[in-house]
Amino acid sequence: MPHNWIPNSSPDIKKELMKELGISDVLELFNDVPTEIIFNRDLSIGFGKPLTEYEVRRLFNELISKNRLSNVPSFIGGGVCQHYVPSVVKAILSRPEFYTAYTPYQAEIAQGLLQALFEYQSLIANLYGVKVVNASMYNGSTASAEAVLMAARVKKKKKILVSGCAHPEIIEVMKSWGFGAGLDIVKVQVDLKSGETDLSDLRSKLDKDTAAVFIQTPNFFGVVESALKEVIEETHKFDALSIVYSNPLSLGIFESPGSLGADIVVGDVQGLGVSLNYGGPSAGILGINDEKELLRQLPGRLIGATRTLGSDELGFTMILQTREQHIKREKATSNITTNSSLEAVGAAVYLTLLGSQGLKKLGEAILGRTHYLVKRLLNTSVAEPLFPESLYFREVSIRFRGKKASQVIKLLSSRGVSIGPALSKFYEELSECSLACVTELHTRKDIDFLMTVLEEVLEGV
């Protein structure tokens, strides 16, 4: 039966709408979704009646009480990792001026929010070593997709070379977004000895039709790309744009991609005062070095600062939003008319709290813990780093000798230790491999505990 609170739920209205659309079933509107993942029966939660607020709260408390809690921080990696979020970040974001404000559309929006976003742009631009950063995207993957689309528009070419070491899910998003634009996303092979981008394969695929080269560092395997500058220089030889995806936490200790010559930089603020949030929301970073060629093609919002006429009072306003679909309709260069402003403000608060020296110390702490995990793995007989000679940051790809990673992950979970994901999810040939993440939250004792439990479960299999 139709519910009074749900608009257009009457069977007659639905029938009329489907007739107008020329369909016989609502599911025809979702024919691009694989049928095997579509829920094809009525949802039954076993109550038979609506629940009161108190009953729902009690039900969820009962469910939550079944969770097994561990005192050891999660070692799960794959791009979203557990970091400390200072209480002041949450306190500031909880202010109604930030928390209830939707992403800015108009130039006359509150000066406080505009200033916070301006500070975010300035901080991230300084961190990544570029001239301009927009006021955030949805997340790192969509920022990457917008970056390759922008490069194709500017260079008027369709071929995009993407490092095979980049996060597989980011590559999939780029393929999805690039499909309509007719982009040719070509993967560059992984150097199986180092876990870095294969430079010889990159050189063989670079040509005059290449619009851009996309590379990630530290990459999906956790390996720092040591030849990043060389990749950028090779890219420029063919009049192509270099796009570098970087973890912002690594830039406190590693040279910024912009200073190495990257034309476009991308990333994700997850870890900069943004909680795990079950994988999202986060905010995407997108910045450029060349204002003349790229500025008017840069998607998303830009906040500018100026002096009030007749006084020295500083004022903030939104600039260059005329590229977007709410203004240019089908001629827009981007479908972004919203973003993740709240998370961007959170990242600005976090970076302001740390300062340059604090960010450096944080990067050193994460690098030190990563090195310690690699050292422990090199001294055990049951597992090893997938690329033992490489430099890792935050995430380490591990090979369990002779054991399937999916099985090891389950065994560790039964002992209160969480790692993952299994690399077989993305690479069939790496069935014995998994990722493990270590951040400032992990102590030596935590890493030692991981290794002790790992040795116990693997020796018992």
C-alpha positions, 0 to 999 in steps of 0.5 A, a space after each residue: 500500500 502507498 504510504 502518505 509520507 512517501 511522494 509518488 508511491 501510488 501504484 497508479 502514479 508509478 504506472 503513469 510514469 513508467 508509461 511516459 518513460 516507455 518502461 514496464 518495470 522500474 528496474 529497467 532504469 537500473 539496467 547498468 547494474 549487474 543483476 546478481 547484486 540487485 536485491 530482488 525481494 522485499 526487505 524483511 527485518 523480522 519485526 512485522 510492525 514499525 518500531 518506536 524511537 526507543 525500540 530502535 535505539 534499544 535494538 541497535 544497542 543490543 547489536 552493537 554489544 555483540 561487537 568484539 572490541 580490541 585495544 589494538 588499533 586497526 591495521 587495515 589499509 587500502 587508502 583509508 587508514 585509522 588516524 588520530 582526530 584531535 577533539 578540537 577539530 570535531 568541536 570546531 566542525 560542530 559549530 552550526 556556522 560550519 555544520 549546517 551550512 551547505 557547500 557555497 553557491 553564492 558569492 554573498 555566503 558567510 565570510 567565515 566559511 569563505 575564509 575557512 575554505 580560503 585557508 584550506 586552499 592556501 594550506 593545501 597549495 603550500 603543502 603540495 607545492 602548487 599555485 592554485 588548489 580548489 575548495 575540495 572535491 568529493 574524494 581522491 578518486 573523483 578528483 583524479 577523474 576530474 584531473 584526467 578529464 581536465 588534461 584531455 580537454 586542455 591538450 585536446 588528446 584522449 590517451 591517458 597513461 595510468 601507473 598500474 601501481 595506482 589504487 585499482 579503485 581510483 583507476 576504475 573511477 577514472 575509467 567510468 568517468 572517462 568513458 563518456 568523454 571517449 578517453 583511452 585509459 592505458 595502464 603502465 606496468 608494475 616493476 615486479 622487483 620494486 613495486 614501482 612504476 615500470 619506467 621502460 614500459 612508460 617510455 614505450 607507451 608515451 607518444 604524441 597522442 598522450 594527454 597525461 600521465 597519472 602516477 601515485 606516490 606512495 602507491 597502492 602497495 605503500 611503496 614510495 615512487 623513487 623516480 617521480 621526477 624522472 616520470 614527470 620529465 619524461 611526460 613533458 617531453 611529449 607535451 603531456 601533463 603530469 598528474 601526481 596523486 600524493 598522500 598529504 601526510 607524506 608531504 611533511 617529509 617527502 618533496 612536494 609533487 609541485 616542486 618536482 614539476 607536476 602540472 596537476 596534483 590530487 589527493 584525499 584529506 582522509 587522515 587530515 582530521 577526517 575520521 574513517 566514517 565507514 570509508 567516507 565522506 572525505 574530501 578530494 584535493 585538486 590543484 594546478 601549477 600552470 595558471 594560464 593553461 589550466 585555471 579556467 578548466 579547473 573544476 570545483 569552487 575557488 575562493 578568492 580574497 580582496 581588499 574592500 574598496 576604500 578600506 583595508 578590510 579583507 573580504 572573501 568571495 567565490 570566483 570562477 564558478 562559471 565552469 559548472 553545470 548549474 551555470 553552463 548546463 551541458 557546456 560545463 567542463 565539470 558536473 561538480 556543483 557541490 563538494 565536501 566543504 565540511 571535511 575541507 574545513 576540518 583538514 584546514 583546522 587540523 593542518 593549522 593545529 600541526 603547523 609545518 613542524 608538527 606535520 614533519 614530526 607526524 610524517 617521521 613518526 609514521 615512516 618510523 613505524 612503517 620501517 619497524 614493521 618492515 624490519 620485523 617482517 624481514 626477521 620472520 620466517 612466516 611472512 615478508 614484505 612483497 617488495 623487500 628492497 623498497 621504501 614504504 610509507 604508512 602501508 606495507 604489502 605483505 606476502 604470507 609464505 604459502 598461505 592465502 591472504 584471505 585465510 590469514 585475515 580471518 585467523 587474525 580477526 579471530 584473535 582481535 587483529 584486523 589487517 587487509 585488504 587481501 590483494 587478490 581482490 585486485 590482483 589474482 596472482 597475489 593470492 598470498 598477499 595483503 596490505 597492513 597499515 601503520 600510523 601514529 596510533 600504532 606503538 611498537 608494542 602494537 606492531 610486536 603484537 601483530 607479529 606475534 599473533 601472525 607467527 602463531 596463526 601461520 605456524 598453526 596452519 
